[in-house]
């Protein structure tokens, strides 16, 4: 058996290697920037460096997401021991200019410099995304140089499993997948569960359309997730873990597979991790396109190779999960917070955010906004700060109409509630949910009944079919919405819509069915007049209403 | 769990190596065999196996599904049930060209529906279908996850962002008019 990795030595070597270059150019190679053409950017940078004999002066490092995806491809130029310049919209041509002007002649390319003092960057607090735009996701050395795996080493060598559970409980962290169940409670339940075969599952089945927080963690900082998984397994007594990834994320699967292999080779996974008595195998499992598999019991069925249909709870997975054994499912983002909680302490973590929603939350900001991208903010920040400051407001002088959180399970929040703090409980009170972190802003050109129909079409399509309220109810709700948005609905239809939404919400088997009516209910609540303005007014039905 | 195939035993309820190669002699079955062997013929590897089968064959026909069922010693009904449950598995070959329109929320807000309608009308093809002459498959994706470029369309795997229905339609027409897409340029998710 090879000797385990010496974290301090690797970190030191990495720092040394880094200081060898006067210039380091970090180019965002995350999926969003790749779609915007950062492959050509990186090639342009490298070729120009080589062609100008600058290979000893500058190194190009592909990194994970820098956040401001709408201005991509993004590039950061770092001077040894000194300043840093961020560039936006770096196509191949600009990449060549950056090397020739900035690296060779020390003159920044002013046309593409991105001011990093803007609120988009300044108002963020990065814990989960701390390494985004900084490390090369494919190199474990980069992660280790930024304190990676120190938390795992600390729990294995200095902490008893119950102390780790205690620390996570004390941090107050709640599940980042949507419902916000306290993670510490889950950990304690699995730790207490009988049996020597237990499983930890990382839920990376990010199905909310317009949300890509978990993908970014898995693709851009895979070792952070692996470290979180390993700590969770140690604390709860699990010896096998699965990371369940959407099949739509092939890069995440590839990166995680590679990271797991490298971690094993360095004795950070596998048998006798870091020469302690703790052993853990981690395996990646891929979905095949089913939104319902984000629901934990459906996800477990899918890992077992079956149709992903949910089961009635109880029994909860912590009693009877994978193959009937105690199993804990945590969201990817939840687990990615764990190394920081271990290293900096529960007190530090709970000092961020609000008393009932501690820590930060990653959001995928999209829609009618100037700045679109991935942000991480302290909980309790107001929607207004996110929309106006971080998001830069509505483009082209448009007017804000609603913010949609929680995707197909969430709701639309209107202007009058823009000052609501973003935390689990406040959003729920408004008829929406935190969700996994999709946050889509709409301007006043969007018709809310159309938005509700869009989400209902999604839920109808994705209903697994196991229970009748969801299978049949979503179809009927969709039909009613179609009639109303086409301008041929009546007051009776509207009343039926309300009743049906309540029925589906109250009687569906799993969380997805129960929350499927949310987009309709919340738009009815805040934009009811829009629905009414679309109705056909026949005398009879006006009376009926 | 009440499913007949998962009684009380643990994860390892292996099937067995295929007794003999597929009678067609098609090499592509060897890729499936290799995966099955590595996965120790465990039945919980069904979804992974179907992914690999679809990768090598492009789609899952009855023959392939039966082959997987036999190798994993699973009832064909379960294999068909799983394959049809998940959206990424397809049972028909794709057209020469593929146009995938992202219909995630951000793209919806930016008018993805208009693009689906424009391409669908121009080629007389419904979303999810292939034209009768097998030239174009029109698909929608749940979310490509590059919302900064919304609306996003993948034409033979090539990303087009922030473009309206007219421009996209012109691009699709140009792609179709050109030579057939290279093998492997199937426009899946970016």
Contacts between the chains, C-beta under 8 A, distances in Angstrom:
chain1	res1	chain2	res2	distance
A	31	B	145	6.0
A	31	B	146	6.2
A	31	B	190	6.5
A	32	B	145	7.1
A	32	B	146	4.4
A	32	B	147	7.6
A	32	B	148	5.7
A	32	B	149	7.4
A	34	B	190	7.6
A	35	B	144	7.3
A	35	B	146	4.0
A	35	B	149	5.7
A	35	B	152	7.2
A	35	B	159	4.7
A	35	B	161	6.6
A	35	B	190	5.6
A	36	B	146	7.4
A	36	B	148	7.3
A	36	B	149	6.3
A	36	B	161	7.1
A	69	B	146	6.9
A	69	B	147	7.1
A	69	B	148	3.5
A	69	B	149	7.9
A	70	B	148	3.6
A	70	B	149	7.8
A	71	B	148	7.8
A	72	B	148	6.5
A	197	B	10	7.3
A	207	B	142	7.1
A	208	B	105	8.0
A	208	B	143	7.8
A	209	B	103	7.3
A	209	B	104	3.5
A	209	B	105	5.0
A	209	B	106	7.9
A	209	B	108	7.9
A	209	B	142	5.2
A	209	B	143	3.9
A	210	B	104	4.6
A	210	B	105	3.7
A	210	B	106	4.6
A	210	B	107	8.0
A	210	B	143	5.7
A	210	B	147	5.7
A	211	B	143	7.3
A	211	B	145	7.9
A	212	B	143	7.4
A	212	B	145	3.7
A	212	B	147	7.5
A	215	B	145	5.8
A	247	B	51	6.6
A	247	B	88	5.3
A	248	B	88	7.6
A	248	B	141	7.5
A	248	B	142	7.0
A	248	B	143	7.8
A	248	B	145	7.9
A	248	B	189	4.4
A	249	B	189	7.9
A	250	B	189	7.7
A	285	B	47	7.7
A	285	B	48	7.5
A	286	B	47	7.0
A	286	B	48	6.7
A	286	B	51	6.6
A	287	B	47	7.5
A	287	B	86	7.2
A	288	B	47	5.4
A	288	B	50	7.1
A	288	B	51	6.7
A	288	B	86	3.3
A	288	B	87	7.3
A	288	B	88	4.6
A	288	B	89	6.1
A	289	B	86	5.2
A	289	B	87	3.6
A	289	B	88	3.8
A	289	B	89	7.9
A	289	B	142	7.4
A	290	B	85	6.6
A	290	B	86	5.3
A	290	B	87	6.5
A	291	B	142	7.6
A	301	B	1	7.4
A	301	B	3	7.9
A	302	B	47	6.8
A	303	B	44	7.0
A	304	B	1	7.6
A	304	B	6	5.8
A	304	B	11	7.8
A	304	B	44	5.0
A	305	B	43	6.0
A	305	B	44	4.0
A	305	B	45	6.3
A	305	B	46	3.8
A	305	B	47	5.5
A	305	B	48	8.0
A	305	B	82	7.0
A	306	B	3	5.9
A	306	B	5	7.4
A	306	B	6	7.2
A	306	B	46	7.7
A	306	B	78	7.6
A	306	B	82	6.3
A	307	B	81	5.7
A	307	B	82	5.5
A	307	B	85	4.2
A	308	B	85	6.8
A	308	B	86	7.5
A	311	B	1	7.2
A	322	B	11	7.6
A	323	B	6	6.8
A	323	B	9	7.4
A	323	B	10	5.3
A	323	B	11	5.6
A	324	B	1	6.9
A	324	B	8	6.3
A	325	B	10	7.8
A	364	B	145	7.9
A	364	B	147	6.4
A	366	B	105	7.1
A	366	B	106	3.6
A	366	B	109	7.6
A	366	B	147	3.7
A	366	B	148	7.5
A	366	B	150	6.6
A	367	B	105	7.4
A	367	B	106	5.6
A	367	B	109	4.8
A	367	B	110	7.9
A	367	B	147	7.9
A	368	B	109	6.5
A	372	B	106	7.6
A	372	B	147	5.9
A	372	B	148	4.2
A	372	B	150	7.8
A	373	B	148	6.0
A	404	B	105	6.8
A	407	B	105	6.6
A	438	B	105	6.6
A	440	B	105	4.9
A	440	B	106	5.9
A	440	B	109	6.3
A	442	B	109	5.9
A	446	B	109	6.5
A	451	B	108	7.9
A	454	B	105	7.3
A	454	B	108	5.2
A	455	B	105	7.9
A	464	B	85	7.6
